Amino acid sequence: MKEQTMKKQHITFAFVLAHAWVLMIFFGALVFDTLIVYPNTFHDVPHSLERAMAFATVRGPGDFFPPLGFASWITGIGSLILAWRVKPARYWILASLVVIVCEGLFSMAFFWPRNTIMFTEGTALHSVAFLKQTAREFEVGHWIRFALGAAAAATSFMGFLKLYRYRILSRHAPQEAQVAVGGRSNASTDALPRKGGRSYQNEPDEIDPAVS
């Protein structure tokens, strides 16, 4: 029984750590896009869009973010189920899962259609003015996604810290309890309350005269 409990604790710890790790990578990728990729992609629409597509011929953001987002959902659901009994970590993990699910749904509804317009259809189907407007909408929406990614990473990391602290404290709690019990059992009679110069230790219970 103890071995099964320890195994479950290790699995829970691994899931929560993986969830936080995935979201840290996700947020780091958003930071890289914000500082490096998007300034080059949107500075001269539509020509910069064409150059971005020419550069991303083998791999692109569409090959990276959806699988990573799905992995964050899976690890988040597993972490929430396994760590549900750990109250200090429960709601942090729940918050990170809710935020990253909202981020994923927002990306599907907002970014995916605009990615198709800018990088798949392009000037063959749309005017330059429409592409510039779409690019501006994309950049504004990106800050919402950036904020959601930051919140998801922060809450998942807090959930991991709470679980880790709970794990450490629960590991040392039995030892501290034994020390505390031992300290009380070995207490000197001088530390005990006295009545009439006598210690109560090893003295039979006395009946209160007012009660008798």
C-alpha positions as CSV (number, residue, x, y, z in Angstrom):
1,M,0.0,0.0,0.0
2,K,2.8,2.4,0.9
3,E,4.6,1.5,-2.3
4,Q,1.5,2.3,-4.4
5,T,1.1,5.6,-2.6
6,M,4.7,6.6,-3.3
7,K,4.3,5.6,-6.9
8,K,1.2,7.8,-7.3
9,Q,3.0,10.7,-5.7
10,H,5.9,10.3,-8.1
11,I,3.5,10.2,-11.1
12,T,1.6,13.3,-9.8
13,F,4.9,15.2,-9.4
14,A,6.0,14.2,-12.9
15,F,2.7,15.3,-14.4
16,V,2.6,18.7,-12.6
17,L,6.3,19.3,-13.5
18,A,5.6,18.4,-17.2
19,H,2.6,20.7,-17.3
20,A,4.6,23.6,-16.0
21,W,7.6,22.8,-18.3
22,V,5.3,22.7,-21.4
23,L,3.7,26.0,-20.5
24,M,7.1,27.6,-19.9
25,I,8.2,26.5,-23.4
26,F,5.0,27.8,-24.8
27,F,5.4,31.2,-23.2
28,G,9.0,31.3,-24.2
29,A,8.0,30.7,-27.8
30,L,5.5,33.6,-27.6
31,V,8.3,35.8,-26.3
32,F,10.5,34.8,-29.2
33,D,7.7,35.5,-31.7
34,T,7.0,38.9,-30.2
35,L,10.6,40.1,-30.2
36,I,12.0,38.3,-33.3
37,V,9.5,36.8,-35.7
38,Y,6.6,39.2,-35.9
39,P,8.6,42.4,-36.3
40,N,10.1,40.8,-39.5
41,T,6.8,39.3,-40.6
42,F,4.6,42.4,-40.4
43,H,6.8,45.3,-41.1
44,D,6.1,45.5,-44.8
45,V,2.8,43.7,-45.6
46,P,2.3,42.0,-48.1
47,H,5.9,41.6,-49.1
48,S,7.1,40.7,-45.6
49,L,4.4,38.0,-45.5
50,E,5.8,36.5,-48.7
51,R,9.3,36.5,-47.4
52,A,8.1,34.9,-44.1
53,M,6.5,32.1,-46.1
54,A,9.6,31.7,-48.3
55,F,11.6,31.3,-45.1
56,A,9.3,28.8,-43.4
57,T,9.2,26.3,-46.2
58,V,10.1,23.2,-44.0
59,R,8.7,24.1,-40.6
60,G,6.5,26.9,-39.4
61,P,4.5,28.0,-36.3
62,G,1.7,25.8,-37.3
63,D,3.9,22.7,-36.8
64,F,4.9,23.9,-33.3
65,F,2.1,25.6,-31.4
66,P,-0.9,23.3,-31.9
67,P,0.9,20.1,-30.7
68,L,2.5,22.0,-27.8
69,G,-0.9,23.4,-26.9
70,F,-2.5,20.0,-27.0
71,A,0.3,18.6,-24.8
72,S,-0.4,21.4,-22.2
73,W,-4.1,20.3,-22.2
74,I,-3.2,16.7,-21.6
75,T,-0.7,17.3,-18.9
76,G,-3.0,19.9,-17.3
77,I,-5.9,17.5,-17.1
78,G,-3.7,14.7,-15.7
79,S,-2.2,17.1,-13.2
80,L,-5.6,18.3,-12.0
81,I,-6.9,14.8,-11.5
82,L,-3.8,13.4,-9.8
83,A,-3.2,16.5,-7.6
84,W,-6.9,17.2,-6.7
85,R,-6.4,16.1,-3.1
86,V,-3.5,18.6,-2.7
87,K,-5.6,21.7,-1.9
88,P,-2.8,24.2,-1.9
89,A,-1.9,23.3,-5.5
90,R,-5.4,22.4,-6.8
91,Y,-6.7,25.8,-7.8
92,W,-3.4,27.0,-9.3
93,I,-3.4,23.9,-11.6
94,L,-7.0,24.4,-12.4
95,A,-6.4,28.1,-13.2
96,S,-3.5,27.2,-15.6
97,L,-5.6,24.6,-17.3
98,V,-8.6,27.0,-17.8
99,V,-6.4,29.7,-19.1
100,I,-4.5,27.6,-21.6
101,V,-7.8,26.0,-22.9
102,C,-9.1,29.6,-23.4
103,E,-5.9,30.5,-25.2
104,G,-6.3,27.5,-27.5
105,L,-9.9,28.2,-28.3
106,F,-9.1,31.9,-28.9
107,S,-6.3,30.9,-31.2
108,M,-8.5,28.6,-33.2
109,A,-11.3,31.1,-33.6
110,F,-9.1,34.2,-34.1
111,F,-5.6,33.4,-35.5
112,W,-6.2,30.3,-37.6
113,P,-8.6,32.1,-40.1
114,R,-6.2,35.1,-40.3
115,N,-3.2,32.8,-40.9
116,T,-5.1,31.3,-43.8
117,I,-5.8,34.7,-45.2
118,M,-2.3,36.1,-44.9
119,F,-0.1,33.0,-45.5
120,T,-2.2,30.7,-47.7
121,E,-4.5,32.9,-49.8
122,G,-2.4,36.1,-49.8
123,T,-2.6,38.6,-52.7
124,A,-4.0,35.9,-55.0
125,L,-7.4,36.3,-53.3
126,H,-7.2,39.5,-51.2
127,S,-6.3,43.1,-51.7
128,V,-3.2,44.7,-50.1
129,A,-5.4,46.9,-47.9
130,F,-7.3,43.9,-46.6
131,L,-4.1,42.0,-45.8
132,K,-2.7,45.0,-43.9
133,Q,-5.9,45.2,-41.9
134,T,-5.7,41.5,-41.1
135,A,-2.1,41.9,-40.1
136,R,-3.0,44.7,-37.7
137,E,-5.8,42.6,-36.2
138,F,-3.4,39.7,-35.8
139,E,-0.8,41.9,-33.9
140,V,-3.5,43.2,-31.6
141,G,-4.8,39.7,-30.9
142,H,-1.3,38.5,-30.3
143,W,-1.1,40.6,-27.1
144,I,-4.2,38.9,-25.7
145,R,-2.6,35.5,-26.5
146,F,0.7,36.8,-24.9
147,A,-1.2,37.7,-21.7
148,L,-3.0,34.4,-21.6
149,G,0.3,32.5,-22.1
150,A,2.0,34.5,-19.3
151,A,-0.9,33.8,-16.9
152,A,-0.9,30.1,-17.8
153,A,2.8,29.7,-17.3
154,A,2.7,31.6,-14.0
155,T,-0.2,29.7,-12.5
156,S,1.2,26.4,-13.5
157,F,4.6,27.2,-11.9
158,M,2.8,28.3,-8.7
159,G,0.9,25.0,-8.8
160,F,4.2,23.1,-9.1
161,L,5.7,25.1,-6.2
162,K,2.7,24.4,-4.0
163,L,2.8,20.7,-4.7
164,Y,6.6,20.6,-4.1
165,R,6.2,22.4,-0.8
166,Y,3.3,20.1,0.2
167,R,5.4,17.1,-0.7
168,I,8.4,18.3,1.4
169,L,6.3,19.1,4.4
170,S,4.3,15.9,4.3
171,R,7.6,13.9,4.2
172,H,9.0,15.6,7.3
173,A,5.7,15.9,9.2
174,P,5.8,12.4,10.7
175,Q,9.3,12.9,12.0
176,E,8.4,16.2,13.6
177,A,5.3,14.7,15.2
178,Q,7.5,11.9,16.7
179,V,9.9,14.5,18.1
180,A,7.0,16.5,19.5
181,V,5.4,13.4,21.2
182,G,8.8,12.4,22.6
183,G,9.4,15.8,24.0
184,R,6.1,15.8,25.8
185,S,6.6,12.3,27.3
186,N,10.1,13.2,28.6
187,A,9.1,16.6,30.0
188,S,10.4,17.2,33.5
189,T,8.0,17.6,36.4
190,D,9.3,21.1,36.9
191,A,7.6,22.1,33.7
192,L,4.2,20.8,34.8
193,P,1.6,22.8,36.7
194,R,1.8,22.4,40.4
195,K,-0.8,22.5,43.2
196,G,0.2,22.9,46.7
197,G,3.9,22.3,45.8
198,R,3.1,19.0,44.2
199,S,3.3,18.0,40.5
200,Y,0.3,16.6,38.7
201,Q,2.5,14.0,36.9
202,N,1.6,10.4,37.8
203,E,-1.0,11.7,40.2
204,P,-4.5,10.1,40.1
205,D,-7.3,12.3,38.8
206,E,-8.8,14.5,41.5
207,I,-12.5,15.2,41.8
208,D,-13.5,18.8,42.0
209,P,-15.2,19.3,45.5
210,A,-17.6,21.7,43.9
211,V,-18.9,18.9,41.6
212,S,-19.1,16.2,44.3
